Amino acid sequence: MDFEEAADTLYAASAADFIATRNELAKQLKADGDQLGSTRLKAMRKPTVAAWITNLVARKLPDELDDLLALGDEFREATADLDGARLRELTPRRHRLLDKLAKDAARLAGEEGQKVSADVAQKLRETLDAALVDPAAGDAVREGRLSSALRHVGFGVVDENGEPTNVTPLTDERRQAARDRRKAQQAQSDSESATARKREAAQREQDEREAAEKAEAKQAFEDAVAAAQEAEARVEELDTQLDNAREALAEAQSLVHRLGAELDEARRAAREAQKESREARKRYNRL
């Protein structure tokens, strides 16, 4: 094991085991004949909680961290070009990426049994933002060996004690890989957006068609109800007319019966009068 491997192993250890791991690795380097490496390793400081979580991000989420650093490159290019429109476009992405990475970092820390207080969360976000703003800070974060959180203070980046931190370069290949991933993600996002728009358009068309069918069915129902009400009113009107006709018929039949009886009575009276007339004529003739 050489010094670089030992340093990576040391800062990958849990915060609680840092001192014991450092002593063990330093002994191993010394036993392997690397006295200088052993001395350098012993001088490495135990990371604060925020620094330890940042180192965890560097190991567990290297692609996401490279995306953050590549976005920092875009910010610097836009700033150098005085491209205000581009800066305004990049700013929301900066906030979204920082929010997501900070949230993922807190999740990873929780999985390792490390609680994240509000103060630690703030220092973690400041460290990630410093990595985006300053290339040296970005390289230090990417190396995964921070002993202190970082903060961009306008004139540069300092650690929690106001001191400069260790720096390692981020290769051009990794920067380009991050750009390629971002382009692929953007293409996927555009494709998903187009698919979502098509789905929404199809859903709107279906909703409009169903709404039209419902409106047509409702109108047909209302027309049927109106027709039924009109028919019912007509039936009631005809019932009334029929009742009136029946009453008139009954009155007419009663009148017919009465007139028939009167006619019969008149006929009887006429016959009796004719009879009396004949008998009177007979009596007259006998005289």
DOKOL-959365 format. One record per residue (C-alpha): residue number from 1; residue in one letter; x negated, y, z. Coordinates in Angstrom, 1 decimal, padded with zeros to 4 digits. Example, Ala and Ser with C-alpha at 12.3 -4.5 7.8 and 13.67 -1.06 7.14 Angstrom:
2
1 a -012.3 -004.5 007.8
2 s -013.7 -001.1 007.1
END
This chain:
287
1 m 000.0 000.0 000.0
2 d -001.4 003.4 -001.0
3 f -000.5 006.8 000.6
4 e 002.3 007.7 -001.8
5 e 004.1 004.4 -001.2
6 a 003.6 004.8 002.5
7 a 005.0 008.4 002.4
8 d 008.0 007.3 000.4
9 t 008.7 004.4 002.9
10 l 008.2 006.8 005.9
11 y 010.8 009.3 004.7
12 a 013.2 006.5 003.7
13 a 013.2 005.3 007.3
14 s 016.0 006.3 009.7
15 a 015.4 009.5 011.7
16 a 015.4 007.4 015.0
17 d 012.6 005.1 013.6
18 f 010.5 007.8 012.0
19 i 007.7 008.0 014.7
20 a 007.4 004.3 015.0
21 t 007.4 003.8 011.2
22 r 004.8 006.5 010.8
23 n 002.5 004.9 013.4
24 e 002.8 001.5 011.8
25 l 002.2 002.7 008.3
26 a -000.8 004.8 009.4
27 k -002.3 001.8 011.0
28 q -001.7 -000.2 007.9
29 l -003.4 002.4 005.7
30 k -006.4 002.6 008.1
31 a -006.6 -001.2 008.1
32 d -006.7 -001.1 004.3
33 g -009.6 001.3 004.4
34 d -007.7 004.5 003.6
35 q -008.7 006.6 006.5
36 l -007.8 009.9 004.8
37 g -004.4 008.5 003.8
38 s -003.8 007.4 007.4
39 t -004.7 010.9 008.7
40 r -002.5 012.6 006.2
41 l 000.4 010.3 007.0
42 k 000.1 011.0 010.8
43 a 000.3 014.7 010.0
44 m 003.7 014.4 008.4
45 r 006.5 015.8 010.4
46 k 009.7 014.2 011.4
47 p 012.6 015.6 009.3
48 t 015.4 017.5 010.8
49 v 018.9 016.1 010.3
50 a 019.7 018.3 007.3
51 a 016.3 017.5 005.8
52 w 016.8 013.7 006.4
53 i 020.2 013.9 004.7
54 t 018.7 015.8 001.7
55 n 016.0 013.1 001.4
56 l 018.8 010.5 001.5
57 v 020.4 012.3 -001.5
58 a 017.1 012.2 -003.4
59 r 016.9 008.5 -003.0
60 k 020.6 007.5 -003.3
61 l 021.8 010.1 -005.9
62 p 018.9 010.9 -008.1
63 d 021.0 011.4 -011.3
64 e 023.4 013.8 -009.5
65 l 020.4 015.7 -008.1
66 d 018.8 015.9 -011.5
67 d 022.0 017.4 -012.9
68 l 021.8 020.1 -010.2
69 l 018.2 020.9 -011.0
70 a 019.0 021.0 -014.8
71 l 021.9 023.4 -014.1
72 g 019.3 025.6 -012.3
73 d 017.3 025.6 -015.6
74 e 020.4 026.8 -017.4
75 f 020.9 029.6 -014.9
76 r 017.3 030.8 -015.3
77 e 017.6 030.7 -019.1
78 a 020.8 032.7 -019.0
79 t 019.3 035.2 -016.6
80 a 016.2 035.6 -018.8
81 d 018.4 036.2 -021.8
82 l 020.7 038.6 -019.8
83 d 023.6 036.5 -020.9
84 g 026.3 037.6 -018.6
85 a 029.0 035.5 -020.3
86 r 026.9 032.4 -019.9
87 l 026.2 033.2 -016.2
88 r 029.9 033.6 -015.6
89 e 030.6 030.3 -017.2
90 l 027.9 028.5 -015.2
91 t 028.9 029.9 -011.8
92 p 032.0 027.8 -011.3
93 r 030.0 024.7 -012.3
94 r 027.4 025.6 -009.7
95 h 030.1 025.7 -007.0
96 r 031.7 022.5 -008.1
97 l 028.5 020.6 -008.3
98 l 027.3 021.9 -004.9
99 d 030.6 021.0 -003.3
100 k 030.6 017.5 -004.8
101 l 027.0 016.8 -003.9
102 a 027.4 018.1 -000.4
103 k 030.5 016.0 000.1
104 d 028.7 012.9 -001.3
105 a 025.7 013.6 001.0
106 a 028.0 013.7 004.1
107 r 029.5 010.4 003.0
108 l 026.1 008.7 002.6
109 a 025.0 010.1 006.0
110 g 028.2 008.7 007.6
111 e 027.5 005.3 006.0
112 e 024.0 005.4 007.7
113 g 025.6 006.3 011.0
114 q 024.5 009.9 011.0
115 k 027.2 012.5 011.9
116 v 027.2 015.8 010.0
117 s 028.0 018.8 012.1
118 a 029.1 022.1 010.6
119 d 025.7 023.6 011.1
120 v 024.0 020.7 009.4
121 a 026.5 020.8 006.6
122 q 025.7 024.5 006.1
123 k 021.9 023.9 006.1
124 l 022.4 020.9 003.7
125 r 024.3 023.1 001.2
126 e 021.7 025.9 001.5
127 t 019.0 023.4 000.8
128 l 020.8 022.1 -002.3
129 d 021.5 025.6 -003.5
130 a 017.8 026.6 -003.0
131 a 016.9 023.6 -005.1
132 l 019.1 024.9 -007.9
133 v 017.8 028.5 -007.6
134 d 014.0 027.8 -007.3
135 p 012.1 025.2 -009.3
136 a 009.6 024.6 -006.6
137 a 012.3 024.0 -004.1
138 g 014.0 021.7 -006.6
139 d 010.8 019.7 -007.0
140 a 010.4 019.5 -003.2
141 v 013.9 018.3 -002.7
142 r 013.6 015.8 -005.6
143 e 010.4 014.3 -004.0
144 g 012.5 013.2 -001.0
145 r 010.0 014.1 001.7
146 l 011.4 017.2 003.2
147 s 010.8 017.7 006.9
148 s 013.0 020.8 007.1
149 a 016.0 022.2 005.4
150 l 015.4 025.0 002.8
151 r 016.9 028.4 002.3
152 h 016.7 030.9 -000.6
153 v 016.2 034.3 001.0
154 g 015.9 036.5 -002.1
155 f 012.1 036.7 -002.4
156 g 011.6 033.0 -002.2
157 v 012.4 029.8 -000.4
158 v 011.5 029.0 003.2
159 d 012.2 026.1 005.5
160 e 014.0 026.3 008.8
161 n 011.0 027.8 010.4
162 g 010.4 030.3 007.7
163 e 007.4 028.4 006.3
164 p 006.8 027.2 002.7
165 t 007.4 023.5 002.0
166 n 005.7 020.8 000.0
167 v 006.2 020.7 -003.7
168 t 006.0 018.1 -006.5
169 p 006.7 018.7 -010.2
170 l 009.9 017.4 -011.8
171 t 008.9 015.9 -015.2
172 d 010.3 017.2 -018.5
173 e 011.6 013.7 -019.3
174 r 013.8 013.7 -016.2
175 r 015.1 017.2 -016.9
176 q 016.0 016.2 -020.5
177 a 017.7 013.0 -019.2
178 a 019.8 015.2 -016.9
179 r 020.8 017.4 -019.8
180 d 021.7 014.3 -021.9
181 r 023.9 013.0 -019.1
182 r 025.6 016.3 -018.8
183 k 026.3 016.4 -022.5
184 a 027.7 012.9 -022.4
185 q 029.8 013.8 -019.4
186 q 031.1 016.9 -021.2
187 a 031.9 014.8 -024.2
188 q 033.7 012.2 -022.1
189 s 035.6 015.1 -020.3
190 d 036.6 016.6 -023.6
191 s 037.8 013.2 -024.8
192 e 039.8 012.6 -021.6
193 s 041.2 016.1 -021.9
194 a 042.3 015.5 -025.5
195 t 043.9 012.1 -024.5
196 a 045.6 013.8 -021.6
197 r 046.9 016.6 -023.9
198 k 048.3 013.9 -026.3
199 r 049.9 012.1 -023.4
200 e 051.4 015.3 -022.1
201 a 052.7 016.2 -025.6
202 a 054.2 012.7 -026.0
203 q 055.8 013.0 -022.6
204 r 057.2 016.4 -023.4
205 e 058.6 015.1 -026.6
206 q 060.2 012.1 -024.8
207 d 061.5 014.4 -022.1
208 e 063.0 016.7 -024.7
209 r 064.6 013.8 -026.6
210 e 066.0 012.4 -023.3
211 a 067.3 015.8 -022.4
212 a 068.9 016.2 -025.8
213 e 070.5 012.8 -025.5
214 k 071.7 013.6 -022.0
215 a 073.1 016.9 -023.2
216 e 074.9 015.2 -026.1
217 a 076.3 012.5 -023.8
218 k 077.4 015.1 -021.3
219 q 079.2 017.1 -024.1
220 a 080.8 013.9 -025.4
221 f 082.0 013.1 -021.8
222 e 083.3 016.6 -021.3
223 d 085.1 016.5 -024.7
224 a 086.6 013.1 -023.8
225 v 087.7 014.5 -020.4
226 a 089.3 017.5 -022.1
227 a 091.0 015.2 -024.7
228 a 092.3 013.0 -021.9
229 q 093.6 016.0 -019.9
230 e 095.3 017.3 -023.1
231 a 096.9 013.9 -023.8
232 e 098.0 013.7 -020.2
233 a 099.6 017.2 -020.4
234 r 101.3 016.1 -023.7
235 v 102.6 013.0 -022.0
236 e 104.0 015.1 -019.1
237 e 105.6 017.4 -021.6
238 l 107.2 014.6 -023.6
239 d 108.4 013.0 -020.3
240 t 110.1 016.2 -019.4
241 q 111.7 016.5 -022.8
242 l 112.8 012.9 -022.6
243 d 114.3 013.5 -019.2
244 n 116.1 016.6 -020.5
245 a 117.4 014.6 -023.5
246 r 118.6 011.8 -021.3
247 e 120.4 014.3 -019.1
248 a 122.0 015.9 -022.2
249 l 122.9 012.5 -023.5
250 a 124.5 011.6 -020.2
251 e 126.5 014.9 -020.3
252 a 127.5 014.3 -023.9
253 q 128.6 010.7 -023.1
254 s 130.6 012.0 -020.1
255 l 132.2 014.7 -022.4
256 v 133.1 012.0 -025.0
257 h 134.7 009.9 -022.3
258 r 136.7 012.9 -021.0
259 l 137.8 014.0 -024.4
260 g 138.7 010.4 -025.3
261 a 140.9 010.2 -022.1
262 e 142.5 013.5 -022.9
263 l 143.1 012.4 -026.5
264 d 144.7 009.2 -025.3
265 e 146.9 011.2 -022.9
266 a 147.9 013.6 -025.7
267 r 148.7 010.7 -027.9
268 r 150.9 009.1 -025.2
269 a 152.6 012.5 -024.6
270 a 153.2 012.9 -028.4
271 r 154.7 009.4 -028.6
272 e 157.0 010.0 -025.7
273 a 158.1 013.4 -027.2
274 q 158.8 011.7 -030.5
275 k 160.8 009.0 -028.7
276 e 162.8 011.6 -026.8
277 s 163.4 013.5 -030.0
278 r 164.8 010.4 -031.7
279 e 167.0 009.6 -028.9
280 a 168.3 013.1 -028.8
281 r 169.0 013.0 -032.5
282 k 170.9 009.8 -032.0
283 r 173.0 011.2 -029.3
284 y 173.7 014.3 -031.4
285 n 174.8 012.2 -034.3
286 r 177.2 010.2 -032.1
287 l 178.9 013.4 -031.2
END
